[in-house]
Amino acid sequence: MRTQLLTVVLLAARLGIAAEPAVPDTVLFERGVEYSNPDKQHLQLDLARPKLPHGPSPAVLCIHGGGFRAGTRAGYDGFCIKLARRGFVAATVTYRLAPDSQFPAQIYDVKAAVRWLRAHAKDYGIDPNRIGVTGGSAGGHLAQFLGVTGGVKQFEGDGGNPSQSSRVQCVVNNYGPCDLTKSYAHSVDAAEVLPLFLGGNLATARPRHILASPLNWVTPEAAPTLILHGTKDPYVAYEQGVWMRDRLRACGVEVELMTFENAGHGFQGADAERAEQAALDFFQQHLKPGQP
């Protein structure tokens, strides 16, 4: 029986299926809350929050990766619970996937999720003026897009709660691309992934690549950003993080690029621990300054 259990665990790990996290007594954890219903898809989120909050809590939205065509929100359940233990309200969201849904549907969805958090601030003990976002890979791209388009109405969509703002106060971008026009020559799967997301390649859909690149939306109003990126990433080149850092810095936006030498796409072992702690510290600094 133990051998069979170990086999199941190893198979789940290889397929990227997150183990169901333990929920401590100090945390309330709710799965499957609908936050938007575009195209009758009933998009849901999982939400963790402190059981005994000390006043309204800052919130963090977590966005999974998967090349805009795969992935599941459950991969961030464990991180949401860790955030809740530290006094945050944290939500991980499902969003529409390519190729059935193409850009900017994914942007509409994550912006709808931010608006939902603000609309339900009283229900979940959220401070609507302190909302951060994080994501990895495609989720890092979407998180970064939120950070640079807080006042851009064309990306709001009609996913509900239109009276609320989709602006975020800070961003943690884990190895997300910033310039999709430069992805093809330095990524092992961009030629497969991006046409599904954008409806064509550079030859047939260059304007959409430009429109979908967070680098092109940076202004001095962008949110403070922490970028985490490995130097040996075969899917999203390390240079993407450098370009985003430099553009934000040129606009006077607070930004840090944390480099992981010889790390690939996604962090393992000590790198994963370092990246997680950096994200927690960044959210603490920007959403709970001076608080325990």
N, C-alpha and C positions, 0 to 999 in steps of 0.2 A: 504494500500500500504506500509506504514512504517513497519507494522508487517511482511509482506512478505519479505521486504528487509532485516530486521533484521534476519529472518530465514535463508535466503541465506548466509548472512555474517557469522552467527554462524556455519552453515554447512561447509562452506569453511574453517573456522578456524579449525574445528574438523578434516577435511580431510587433513590438512596441505597444503592447497592451498594458496599461497601468494597473498595478494591484490596487484593490480597494483600500483606501487609507483608513487608519483608525481615527475615530473622532473622540477627542478628550472631553471630559465632563465640563470643561470651561467653554466649550464651543458649541454653537447651534449650527447644524449643517442641513441644508435643504436642497434636494435634487429636483431637477425637472420643472423649474418655474418658467412659464412662458413669458417672454419679454417682447416679442414681435411676431407678426403673422403675415409676412410678405408671400404672395403666391400660394397662400394657404399651406405654408410649410411649418407653422407652429414652432418657431425657433425658441429654444429653451436655454436656461442657464442653471448652474449649480452655485449655491451661495453659502458662504461660511461667515459667521459673525460671533463676536464675544457674547457669552451668555449674560455676563454682568458688565456692560460697557460703562465707562466713565464719561458720560455725555455723548453727544454725536461723534461718531467715529469717521476717520478718513476711509475712503474706499479705493480698491485696486481692481481693475478689470484685467483679466488674463485671457490671451488669445492664442489658441493652439496653432501649430504649423501643419504642414502636410502638402506643400506645393500648391496651395489654393484648391486642391482637388481631393484631399483626403484628410485624415486626422479626426480626433475626437476631443471634446471639451474635458473629458474625464482625466486626461493627462495632467491637468492643472489642479485637480481636486486636492492633492496632497499639499501643494504650495498654498492654495487658498486657506487650508486649515492652519498651516504655519503662520500665515498672515493674521488670521483671526486670533490665534493665541497671543499675538503681539499687539492686539487692540485695533486691528483693521477689519472692515467689512470687505470681503473679497469674492468676486464672481468670475466664473469661467464659462464661456459662451460657445454655443454652436452658431455657425453662420453658413450661408449658402455656398455651395461648392461648384467649381468648374468641372466639366464643361457645360453642365445644364444651366448654371448661372455664371455670367462673366462680369468682369469689372464694369461698373463700380458697385455691383450688388453687395459684395463683401464689405465695402466701405459703408454703404448704407446700413448694413446690419450692425457693425460694431459701433457706429454712431448712434443707432437706435438703442443699443445696450447702454451706452453712457447716459442718454436721455432718460431711459427707464430707471437707472439708478437714482437720478436726480428726482424724477417724478415720484419715486417710492422712498425718498429719503426718510420721511417720518416713520414709515412702516418698518424700516430695517435699521433705524438709528444711524443714518449716514449724514455726514456733514457735506452738503452739496457743493461747497466751495473747495473741497479737498479730494479730488479724484485723480488717481494715477492710472497708468496702463502699462502692461508688459506683454510680450509675446516672443515666440521663437520662430526663426526662419520666415515662412509666409506670415506667421503671426507677428513676427518682429516688424515686417514691412507694414502690416495693418496698424500696429501700435504706433510706429513712426509716422504713418500717414495721419493718424488722429492728432499727433503732436504738432503737426505743421499746417493743419487745415481747420483749426478751431472756428474761424470766422468765415469759411468758404461755403456759401449756401448751396452751391450746386452739388455738393456731396452729402447733403442731409438725407435725401430720400424721403419716403413716406411711411417709415416703420413705426410711427406712433409717437405720442408726446411731443408734438412739434413746438410747443411753447418752451420747452427746456433746451438748454445749451448742450452741445456735444463736445465742448472744449475740455481738455484735460490739463492738469496742473504739472504733470511730469511724466516721463517716458523711460522705460527700460527696454531697450531694443537688443534682443539676443540674435545676432548674426542674420538680420533681415536685410534684403537688398534695398538700395536707395535709388539706383539708376538702372532701370530695366533695359535701356538701350545698349548698355555695355555688359549685359549678363552673358550673352551667347558665347563669346570667345573664352570665358573664364569659368564656365560651369558645366558639369557633366550632364545635366539634365534640362538646362534652360530651353533648348530647342524643342524639347517635348512638352515642358510644363507651361511656358509662357504663352504659346499660341492657344492653348486651351483656356487660359485665363483672360487673354486679351483679344481673342477672335482672329488671330493671324500672327505672322512673324514680322520682323522689321521691314521686310519688303512690302508687305500688304497692310500692316497696321501700325506703322511707326508713330502716328499721332497719338494712338492709345497708349503706346509704351511711354511716350513723353508725359502724357497726362497722368499715368499711373505711377510715376516715379516721385517718391517723397522729396528727393533732392530739389525738384523744380518748384516746390511749394514753400520753401523755407523763407521766412520773413523774420524781422526782429520780434514778432509776436509768438514765435514758436515756443513750445514748452521746454524747460530744462530736460536734458537727455543724458542717459548713461547708455553707451554702446558696448556690448560684450562680443568679442569676435576672435576666432582662432586664426592663426597665420597660415594653416594648412587646410583650410576649408575648401573642399572640391566642389561644393554646390553653390555657395555664395562667397565670392572672393573676398579676402581680407581687405582689399582696397576699397570695397564698398563702404566699410565702416570708416575708413580714413576719409573718403570723399564726403560722407555725411558729417563727420566731425568738423572738417574744414569749412564746409558751407555754413553750418550752424555758428561756428566760431566767427566767421567773417561777418555774420549778421548780428554779432554781439549776444548770442544766446549761450547760456551756460551749458557746457557739454564736456563729457569725459569719454574717451575711448579706452577701455580696459582690454589690453592685448593678452591673448593666451598663446604663448609660443608653442608651435608645433601641434596645436589642437585642431581637430577637424570640425565637421559640422555636428554640433551638439557637443556637450562637455561630459567627460567621464571622470570618475574617481575624484581626486583632489581638485581638478579643474571645476567639476560640477559643484563641489562644496564651496569653492571660492566664488563662483559666479552667483550662486544662490545667496550667499552672505552679502555680496556686493549689492544685489538687488534689494535685499531686506534693509540694508543700511541706507541705501539711496531713498527708499520710500520713507524710512524713519526721518531722515534729514529734511525731506521736502514736504512731507505730509503731516509729520508730527514733530516739528522742531521744538526742542526743549522739553519734550514729554517722554515719559518712560515707555 
